[in-house]
Amino acid sequence: YLEMRKAIYRNPPEGALDLKTKELLYVILDVVTGNLDGAKNHAKAAVDAGMTLPELAEACMQTMAVCGITTWGQTGWKLCDFVRDYIDSKGGD
């Protein structure tokens, strides 16, 4: 697991995706599986890597379009509220 994690978190040019995108993917995977705590942890890392609240909201809408409204009702809106508060606590926009 540790070797796989190390490989996943490689930055370009060794890795294909930037850190913000990788963390956003983890956020959405956690939203789909209903793992709010995991989504919050990865969302903080994604924000720290440059993700904005509009980017998260759009990704949540895509998730809802594919996986259904329950992804929003169970996890998505709570996560967006959490991220808004996290960004505010950092003095962000």
C-alpha positions as a Python dict, from the first residue, in 0.01 Angstrom:
ca = {
    (1, 'Y'): (0, 0, 0),
    (2, 'L'): (273, 248, 89),
    (3, 'E'): (451, 192, -243),
    (4, 'M'): (125, 235, -432),
    (5, 'R'): (49, 553, -239),
    (6, 'K'): (396, 688, -309),
    (7, 'A'): (349, 618, -680),
    (8, 'I'): (5, 780, -686),
    (9, 'Y'): (131, 1099, -522),
    (10, 'R'): (418, 1156, -766),
    (11, 'N'): (409, 1505, -912),
    (12, 'P'): (449, 1571, -1282),
    (13, 'P'): (652, 1495, -1481),
    (14, 'E'): (687, 1156, -1306),
    (15, 'G'): (318, 1149, -1228),
    (16, 'A'): (50, 1235, -1481),
    (17, 'L'): (-193, 1434, -1265),
    (18, 'D'): (-128, 1737, -1046),
    (19, 'L'): (-191, 1709, -672),
    (20, 'K'): (-512, 1916, -680),
    (21, 'T'): (-666, 1680, -936),
    (22, 'K'): (-556, 1369, -748),
    (23, 'E'): (-707, 1499, -424),
    (24, 'L'): (-1029, 1600, -601),
    (25, 'L'): (-1058, 1248, -740),
    (26, 'Y'): (-1020, 1107, -388),
    (27, 'V'): (-1284, 1353, -265),
    (28, 'I'): (-1533, 1238, -526),
    (29, 'L'): (-1459, 871, -466),
    (30, 'D'): (-1527, 929, -97),
    (31, 'V'): (-1850, 1113, -181),
    (32, 'V'): (-1965, 821, -397),
    (33, 'T'): (-1894, 571, -118),
    (34, 'G'): (-2051, 794, 150),
    (35, 'N'): (-1723, 844, 336),
    (36, 'L'): (-1769, 1201, 460),
    (37, 'D'): (-1466, 1195, 691),
    (38, 'G'): (-1239, 1079, 410),
    (39, 'A'): (-1389, 1335, 174),
    (40, 'K'): (-1320, 1611, 427),
    (41, 'N'): (-958, 1506, 470),
    (42, 'H'): (-895, 1493, 97),
    (43, 'A'): (-1091, 1815, 42),
    (44, 'K'): (-863, 2001, 284),
    (45, 'A'): (-562, 1867, 95),
    (46, 'A'): (-725, 1965, -236),
    (47, 'V'): (-795, 2319, -113),
    (48, 'D'): (-439, 2345, 11),
    (49, 'A'): (-330, 2238, -338),
    (50, 'G'): (-547, 2507, -500),
    (51, 'M'): (-898, 2363, -540),
    (52, 'T'): (-1181, 2617, -522),
    (53, 'L'): (-1533, 2571, -391),
    (54, 'P'): (-1680, 2617, -743),
    (55, 'E'): (-1453, 2336, -868),
    (56, 'L'): (-1576, 2107, -591),
    (57, 'A'): (-1939, 2201, -653),
    (58, 'E'): (-1905, 2125, -1024),
    (59, 'A'): (-1742, 1788, -952),
    (60, 'C'): (-2024, 1708, -708),
    (61, 'M'): (-2281, 1794, -977),
    (62, 'Q'): (-2106, 1558, -1221),
    (63, 'T'): (-2109, 1289, -953),
    (64, 'M'): (-2477, 1343, -888),
    (65, 'A'): (-2551, 1320, -1262),
    (66, 'V'): (-2382, 980, -1280),
    (67, 'C'): (-2440, 830, -935),
    (68, 'G'): (-2770, 989, -834),
    (69, 'I'): (-2906, 1251, -601),
    (70, 'T'): (-2818, 1046, -293),
    (71, 'T'): (-2452, 1142, -338),
    (72, 'W'): (-2558, 1503, -278),
    (73, 'G'): (-2811, 1427, -5),
    (74, 'Q'): (-2584, 1201, 198),
    (75, 'T'): (-2243, 1361, 154),
    (76, 'G'): (-2209, 1631, -112),
    (77, 'W'): (-2383, 1926, 53),
    (78, 'K'): (-2218, 1855, 389),
    (79, 'L'): (-1881, 1847, 220),
    (80, 'C'): (-1939, 2173, 31),
    (81, 'D'): (-2041, 2344, 357),
    (82, 'F'): (-1730, 2203, 526),
    (83, 'V'): (-1504, 2326, 246),
    (84, 'R'): (-1664, 2671, 250),
    (85, 'D'): (-1592, 2695, 622),
    (86, 'Y'): (-1239, 2560, 576),
    (87, 'I'): (-1164, 2818, 305),
    (88, 'D'): (-1312, 3093, 523),
    (89, 'S'): (-1097, 2983, 818),
    (90, 'K'): (-790, 3020, 599),
    (91, 'G'): (-895, 3372, 500),
    (92, 'G'): (-968, 3264, 143),
    (93, 'D'): (-1231, 3361, -110),
}
